[in-house]
Amino acid sequence: MREVLDKLLAWWDEGHPVAMGTVVGTWKSAPRQPGAAMLVGLDGEAVGSVSGGCVEGAVYELGQEVIASGTPVLQRYGVSDDEAMGVGLTCGGILDVFVERVSREDFPELGEVAEDIAAGRPVAVVTVVEHPDPALLGRHLVLRPEGEPTAGSLGSERLDAAVSDDARGMLAQGRTATLEYGPEGERRGEGLRVFVASYAPRPRMLVFGAIDFAAAVARVGSFLGYRVTVCDARPVFATRSRFPEADEVVVSWPHRYVEQEIAAGRLDARTVACVLTHDPKFDVPLLEVLLGEGAPDLAYVGAMGSRRTHENRLERLREAGLTDEQLARLRSPIGLDLGARTPEETAISIAAEIIADRWGGEGEPLSRTSGAIHRHGD
C-alpha cells in the first residue's frame, strides 16, 4: 500500500470509494512481493501494480465489481488456474490478490495509518482476507508497538488478542506476510487468514568516507529506499552540498558515531554499512565496532579497498582481537564483480551485492541459471 498511499489517501479524503487489490501471497516465480498494491478509482483510473503487467487487467475488472458491491474478494491467479492464459500470468508464478473497497466508511483508520507512515512511526495493518463468516472479510486491526494504541477490530476481542502478538513481532522485524488460524483465532487450525502489512521506518544505509564513490552509493541507496547517512570526520568534505541525496550528513569519527547509534538502538538487522574510507585510522576502529564483540547483527557490512588493502586490514583487525567468525561477516573487497570502473558503476556493484545478500542471489547472469527467477525471503 505504501507505493500508492498518496493517491489512495487523496481519494479517501475526498470521500471517493476506491478498490484496492493487494498481493497477499505468492508462490514460485510471482513477479511482485506481498504488499504490492493496485488501486481502481470510481472514475476508472488505475494506479499501481500487483504483477508488473501480468494480471492487472483482471484485477482492474474485479476492482470495479468490488467498488459496486462492497464485497471483498480473495482471488488466486496463476498457471494452475484454468484462466491463467486469460489473465496473462504465463511465467510460472501464482499469486493471491485480495481486492477490497476502501472508503471512510470501510477503513476509517486509514488517515491515522497514513500519518504514522509519513512520520516514520512503526505501524501494521492486519486485514481478514479469508474467513467462514463473510461479514468478517476486510475487517482491519491497526497495531503499533507494545503499549501504544490500537484501532479497529478483526471482529472480536479473542481474534484481536490471538493475532496481535504475532503481528507485533512481524512489525518489529519489518515483515509483511499472511498468517493462518482457526476461525476463532485458534493457533492450530485453519479457516482464518489475515494479511499483516508492516510499515516500519525505512531501513538505514550508513556510508562512511566522504568521497566521490560515497556520493554515488548514497544516490543508489536512496533510490533503493534506504534512509542514507554519510559520515566522515573531515568537515571540509562531509557537507550537504556534496551529498544532496543523503538524508543526513554527519561530521564525526565513524567509530564514535556508530557507538552512539548502537547505544541509542538505531541500528537493526535491516541496516547496511558501506565503509569506503580505505584508510586504516578510520576503517579499522570502525570495523572493530561493526564486527566485534557486542556488534549489532547488521544485514551487510562491506569495505572498499584493493586486495592488498583488504589483507592488511584483516591483519590489523586480527591484532585488535577479532575472530575469523567475526571477520567472515565482512564483504571485502566490496561489491560484485561487474567490471565497474566509475563511482556510479561501483555503486551499482555494491548495491547488487546488498540485494544478492538480502534475497540469497548468486550474482550469476540469469541466462546461465535455471529454475525460479524470484527468490522469496521472510
C-alpha positions, 0 to 999 in steps of 0.5 A: 500500500505504501507505493500508492498511499498518496493517491489512495489517501487523496481519494479517501479524503475526498470521500471517493470509494476506491478498490484496492487489490493487494498481493497477499501471497505468492508462490514460485516465480510471482513477479511482485512481493506481498504488499504490492498494491493496485488501486481502481478509482470510481472514475476508472483510473488505475494506479499501481501494480500487483504483477508488473503487467501480468494480471492487472487487467483482471484485477482492474475488472474485479476492482470495479465489481468490488467498488459496486458491491462492497464485497471483498474478494480473495482471488488466486491467479496463476498457471494452475488456474484454468484462466491463467492464459486469460489473465496473462500470468504465463511465467510460472508464478501464482499469486493471491490478490485480495481486492477490497473497497476502501472508503471512510466508511470501510477503513476509517483508520486509514488517515491515522495509518497514513500519518504514522507512515509519513512520520516514520512511526512503526505501524501494521495493518492486519486485514481478514482476507479469508474467513467462514463468516463473510461479514468478517472479510476486510475487517482491519486491526491497526497495531503499533508497538507494545503499549501504544494504541490500537484501532479497529477490530478483526471482529472480536476481542479473542481474534484481536488478542490471538493475532496481535502478538504475532503481528507485533513481532512481524512489525518489529522485524519489518515483515509483511506476510499472511498468517493462518488460524482457526476461525476463532483465532485458534493457533492450530487450525485453519479457516482464518487468514489475515494479511499483516502489512508492516510499515516500519521506518525505512531501513538505514544505509550508513556510508562512511568516507566522504568521497566521490564513490560515497556520493554515488552509493548514497544516490543508489541507496536512496533510490533503493529506499534506504534512509542514507547517512554519510559520515566522515570526520573531515568537515571540509568534505562531509557537507550537504552540498556534496551529498544532496541525496543523503538524508543526513550528513554527519561530521564525526569519527565513524567509530564514535558515531556508530557507538552512539547509534548502537547505544541509542538502538538505531541500528537493526538487522535491516541496516547496511554499512558501506565503509569506503574510507580505505584508510586504516585510522578510520576503517579499522576502529570502525570495523572493530565496532561493526564486527566485534564483540557486542556488534549489532547483527547488521544485514551487510557490512562491506569495505572498499579497498584493493586486495592488498588493502583488504589483507592488511586490514584483516591483519590489523583487525586480527591484532585488535582481537577479532575472530575469523567468525567475526571477520567472515561477516565482512564483504571485502573487497566490496561489491560484485564483480561487474567490471565497474570502473566509475563511482556510479558503476561501483555503486551499482556493484555494491548495491547488487551485492546488498540485494544478492545478500538480502534475497540469497542471489548468486550474482550469476547472469540469469541466462546461465541459471535455471529454475525460479527467477524470484527468490522469496525471503521472510 
